[in-house]
């Protein structure tokens, strides 16, 4: 299956994950246990930052939502840092299960 081939190598595995109001941040990069990441208490927004040892390049992003908990993602924004400035790569609204988003070069 093409999806399995595309995502067979996790580019951010081992990255440092920073999110001040996240629960189980490590799951975002390393844990296929079936558990999910979420925010603390009634927080409705989060900023998640991944720090890798080296720059990485990718042209598709896979986002997943645990639908058993209800649809909770209303919007999202993917950014990268370039010379100290944050720049948008992708913005979106609601996710489809296992959404794969092509990114602009």
Wavefront OBJ file of the C-alpha trace (Angstrom):
o trace
v 0.000 0.000 0.000
v 1.362 3.419 -0.973
v 0.496 5.023 2.384
v 2.536 2.405 4.251
v 5.514 2.999 1.979
v 5.306 6.778 2.381
v 5.118 6.598 6.174
v 7.411 3.626 6.775
v 10.156 5.950 8.054
v 9.208 8.331 10.874
v 11.252 11.481 10.205
v 10.643 12.941 13.654
v 11.172 9.784 15.694
v 13.452 10.739 18.561
v 12.729 14.471 18.208
v 12.291 16.574 21.330
v 8.631 17.505 21.737
v 7.664 20.709 23.527
v 4.085 21.518 24.451
v 3.424 23.235 27.763
v -0.188 22.065 28.022
v 0.112 18.639 26.389
v -0.400 15.240 28.002
v 1.829 12.358 26.818
v 3.862 14.523 24.404
v 6.239 11.635 23.632
v 3.411 9.769 21.885
v 3.531 12.315 19.068
v 6.852 10.955 17.799
v 7.560 7.505 19.214
v 4.604 5.553 20.537
v 2.391 3.246 18.455
v 0.634 1.970 21.607
v -2.842 3.100 20.641
v -2.861 5.861 23.254
v -3.390 9.428 22.172
v -2.078 12.908 22.881
v -4.366 15.582 24.247
v -4.286 18.881 26.099
v -4.631 19.354 29.834
v -8.019 19.974 31.444
v -10.230 22.260 29.369
v -7.503 23.777 27.180
v -8.706 24.267 23.641
v -5.473 25.391 21.982
v -1.942 24.057 21.881
v 1.387 24.878 20.278
v 3.525 21.795 19.677
v 7.176 22.175 18.717
v 9.422 19.388 17.434
v 13.194 19.854 17.682
v 15.334 17.518 15.577
v 19.095 17.079 15.588
v 19.271 18.000 11.909
v 16.936 19.807 9.507
v 14.467 17.477 7.815
v 12.627 17.790 4.517
v 9.209 16.310 3.777
v 6.392 16.899 1.303
v 3.424 15.297 3.039
v 2.110 15.477 6.596
v -0.127 12.864 8.208
v -2.442 14.089 10.957
v -4.761 11.828 12.917
v -7.521 12.512 15.381
v -8.954 10.067 17.911
v -12.534 10.199 16.684
v -13.704 8.018 19.600
v -13.227 11.161 21.713
v -15.296 13.244 19.306
v -14.112 15.622 16.617
v -12.015 18.156 18.499
v -9.678 19.755 15.951
v -11.299 22.880 14.553
v -8.254 24.319 12.838
v -4.507 23.831 12.659
v -1.388 25.501 11.311
v 1.962 23.939 10.455
v 4.953 26.272 10.564
v 8.714 26.085 10.253
v 11.398 28.385 11.548
v 13.595 30.169 9.014
v 16.332 32.472 10.318
v 14.388 33.078 13.524
v 11.048 33.807 11.821
v 8.078 31.407 11.820
v 6.580 30.785 8.375
v 3.388 28.922 7.469
v 3.558 25.727 5.426
v -0.035 24.535 5.778
v -3.267 25.672 7.408
v -6.443 23.715 7.622
v -9.795 23.057 9.212
v -11.207 19.805 10.553
v -9.394 16.554 9.832
v -10.477 13.420 8.088
v -9.246 10.220 9.799
v -5.564 9.714 8.882
v -5.513 12.887 6.805
v -2.489 13.163 4.489
v -1.756 16.723 3.496
v 0.526 17.475 0.547
v 2.841 20.367 1.268
v 3.969 23.092 -1.097
v 7.666 22.901 -2.030
l 1 2 3 4 5 6 7 8 9 10 11 12 13 14 15 16 17 18 19 20 21 22 23 24 25 26 27 28 29 30 31 32 33 34 35 36 37 38 39 40 41 42 43 44 45 46 47 48 49 50 51 52 53 54 55 56 57 58 59 60 61 62 63 64 65 66 67 68 69 70 71 72 73 74 75 76 77 78 79 80 81 82 83 84 85 86 87 88 89 90 91 92 93 94 95 96 97 98 99 100 101 102 103 104 105
